[in-house]
Amino acid sequence: MRILLERENGEVYDGHAGGMTAAGDFIYISNASKIFVLRTEDVMNAGDGETVRFIHHFEVPCRASFCSSSGGMLYVGDFYAEGYETEESHVMATADGEHRAMVFGYPLNMLESFGVREVPVCAFSVCGKVQGFAVTDKGTAVLSCSWGLADSELKLYRFIGKSDGVFSVDGHETALYILDSRREIETVRAPHMSEDIEFRDGGLLVAFEAGAKKYGAGVLPFSLRAVMRWRGPELERAYAAEEN
């Protein structure tokens, strides 16, 4: 099934939608330093080949390369690699060297007009080549990192507790968490081209870009086209670490 999208003014939307996540009455799409909003009802009622129009969008302080939602929060962040530059303010010295990408968290609230308060309340400094970000119900942050045909990595970090400082966004300060080796729990290898991830029903859903037409629709024998649901021993150990 295919659904076409258009902007609020009726123009065709042909942007590179880096991420998509659903929360209650709304679906959020990230692209070009913006979050675009759809009504869930409009999408669910659309037929194959029909067009659905965005009802709203708002600016975010990053490239908006991916997004996810869980635990009453909407997360949106940067992809950084050579040739994919980010804001200078996102460059940060860490225990592992230098980070150049950020993820921001926005509170979901169905009393808001579009289901989310458009001011971030937390920020995460992350490594390069992050293609997806999610937070488990135990407060473990997971990064989906990939580049080309190399194995992907799912990096697990603890961040509950004291923040590492503050980060200024549009004149106000948010709690800052630096996801580096000081907070790292474990790194898990995964098939190449992992992208968006979501935490749902106690497991992690991992989508892979390898199934896209651009890459031969996953015809390579080692490409994964399906969405993978993962709850391995590493995630269980992360839960144990949080509880301790």
KAZI-V92374 format. One record per pair of residues at least 24 apart in sequence whose ideal C-beta (glycine too) atoms are under 8 Angstrom apart, sorted by sequence separation. I is the first residue (numbers start at 1). J is the second residue. If there is no record, write none. Layout:
{{I | J} {I | J}}
//
This chain:
{{5 | 29} {34 | 58} {62 | 86} {77 | 101} {78 | 102} {101 | 125} {102 | 126} {155 | 179} {159 | 183} {205 | 229} {206 | 230} {29 | 54} {34 | 59} {35 | 60} {62 | 87} {77 | 102} {78 | 103} {101 | 126} {158 | 183} {204 | 229} {205 | 230} {33 | 59} {34 | 60} {61 | 87} {77 | 103} {99 | 125} {101 | 127} {157 | 183} {203 | 229} {204 | 230} {33 | 60} {76 | 103} {77 | 104} {99 | 126} {101 | 128} {103 | 130} {157 | 184} {158 | 185} {203 | 230} {204 | 231} {33 | 61} {62 | 90} {75 | 103} {76 | 104} {99 | 127} {100 | 128} {127 | 155} {156 | 184} {157 | 185} {203 | 231} {33 | 62} {35 | 64} {75 | 104} {99 | 128} {101 | 130} {155 | 184} {156 | 185} {202 | 231} {30 | 60} {33 | 63} {34 | 64} {75 | 105} {76 | 106} {103 | 133} {156 | 186} {192 | 222} {193 | 223} {32 | 63} {33 | 64} {74 | 105} {75 | 106} {94 | 125} {96 | 127} {155 | 186} {156 | 187} {191 | 222} {192 | 223} {193 | 224} {204 | 235} {32 | 64} {35 | 67} {73 | 105} {74 | 106} {155 | 187} {156 | 188} {191 | 223} {203 | 235} {5 | 38} {31 | 64} {73 | 106} {74 | 107} {92 | 125} {154 | 187} {155 | 188} {191 | 224} {30 | 64} {73 | 107} {74 | 108} {153 | 187} {154 | 188} {30 | 65} {72 | 107} {73 | 108} {90 | 125} {124 | 159} {153 | 188} {154 | 189} {30 | 66} {72 | 108} {141 | 177} {143 | 179} {153 | 189} {154 | 190} {30 | 67} {152 | 189} {153 | 190} {191 | 228} {29 | 67} {141 | 179} {151 | 189} {152 | 190} {190 | 228} {28 | 67} {35 | 74} {62 | 101} {69 | 108} {125 | 164} {151 | 190} {152 | 191} {3 | 43} {62 | 102} {151 | 191} {152 | 192} {154 | 194} {190 | 230} {13 | 54} {28 | 69} {35 | 76} {61 | 102} {62 | 103} {122 | 163} {151 | 192} {152 | 193} {62 | 104} {74 | 116} {125 | 167} {150 | 192} {152 | 194} {3 | 46} {10 | 53} {61 | 104} {149 | 192} {154 | 197} {60 | 104} {123 | 167} {148 | 192} {149 | 193} {188 | 232} {3 | 48} {4 | 49} {6 | 51} {8 | 53} {18 | 63} {19 | 64} {140 | 185} {148 | 193} {2 | 48} {3 | 49} {4 | 50} {5 | 51} {6 | 52} {7 | 53} {8 | 54} {18 | 64} {19 | 65} {21 | 67} {23 | 69} {28 | 74} {30 | 76} {123 | 169} {144 | 190} {146 | 192} {188 | 234} {1 | 48} {2 | 49} {3 | 50} {4 | 51} {5 | 52} {6 | 53} {7 | 54} {8 | 55} {18 | 65} {19 | 66} {20 | 67} {21 | 68} {22 | 69} {77 | 124} {81 | 128} {146 | 193} {3 | 51} {4 | 52} {5 | 53} {6 | 54} {8 | 56} {18 | 66} {19 | 67} {21 | 69} {78 | 126} {80 | 128} {81 | 129} {146 | 194} {186 | 234} {3 | 52} {5 | 54} {8 | 57} {18 | 67} {19 | 68} {73 | 122} {77 | 126} {80 | 129} {120 | 169} {145 | 194} {146 | 195} {185 | 234} {79 | 129} {80 | 130} {119 | 169} {144 | 194} {154 | 204} {23 | 74} {79 | 130} {119 | 170} {123 | 174} {125 | 176} {144 | 195} {186 | 237} {78 | 130} {79 | 131} {122 | 174} {123 | 175} {124 | 176} {125 | 177} {127 | 179} {144 | 196} {154 | 206} {185 | 237} {186 | 238} {21 | 74} {77 | 130} {119 | 172} {121 | 174} {122 | 175} {123 | 176} {124 | 177} {125 | 178} {126 | 179} {127 | 180} {144 | 197} {185 | 238} {120 | 174} {121 | 175} {122 | 176} {123 | 177} {124 | 178} {125 | 179} {122 | 177} {124 | 179} {125 | 180} {142 | 197} {58 | 114} {77 | 133} {185 | 241} {19 | 76} {56 | 113} {142 | 199} {56 | 114} {75 | 133} {55 | 114} {61 | 120} {75 | 134} {58 | 118} {60 | 120} {75 | 135} {18 | 79} {73 | 135} {132 | 194} {137 | 199} {142 | 204} {144 | 206} {131 | 194} {132 | 195} {134 | 197} {136 | 199} {146 | 209} {66 | 130} {68 | 132} {70 | 134} {71 | 135} {131 | 195} {132 | 196} {133 | 197} {134 | 198} {135 | 199} {65 | 130} {66 | 131} {68 | 133} {70 | 135} {102 | 167} {104 | 169} {131 | 196} {132 | 197} {134 | 199} {137 | 202} {65 | 131} {66 | 132} {68 | 134} {70 | 136} {71 | 137} {81 | 147} {66 | 133} {68 | 135} {70 | 137} {136 | 204} {104 | 174} {134 | 204} {132 | 206} {132 | 207} {154 | 230} {37 | 114} {37 | 115} {66 | 144} {131 | 209} {156 | 234} {99 | 178} {156 | 235} {154 | 234} {158 | 238} {35 | 116} {99 | 180} {156 | 238} {160 | 242} {95 | 178} {158 | 241} {24 | 108} {94 | 178} {96 | 180} {158 | 242} {23 | 108} {25 | 110} {95 | 180} {96 | 181} {24 | 110} {92 | 178} {94 | 180} {95 | 181} {95 | 182} {26 | 114} {28 | 116} {26 | 115} {25 | 115} {26 | 116} {24 | 115} {23 | 115} {23 | 116} {140 | 235} {140 | 238} {136 | 235} {140 | 239} {138 | 238} {138 | 239} {140 | 241} {136 | 238} {140 | 242} {136 | 239} {139 | 242} {138 | 242} {138 | 243} {61 | 169} {61 | 170} {19 | 132} {68 | 196} {70 | 198} {66 | 195} {67 | 196} {68 | 197} {69 | 198} {70 | 199} {66 | 196} {68 | 198} {70 | 200} {68 | 199} {21 | 196} {20 | 196} {19 | 196} {21 | 198} {18 | 196}}
//
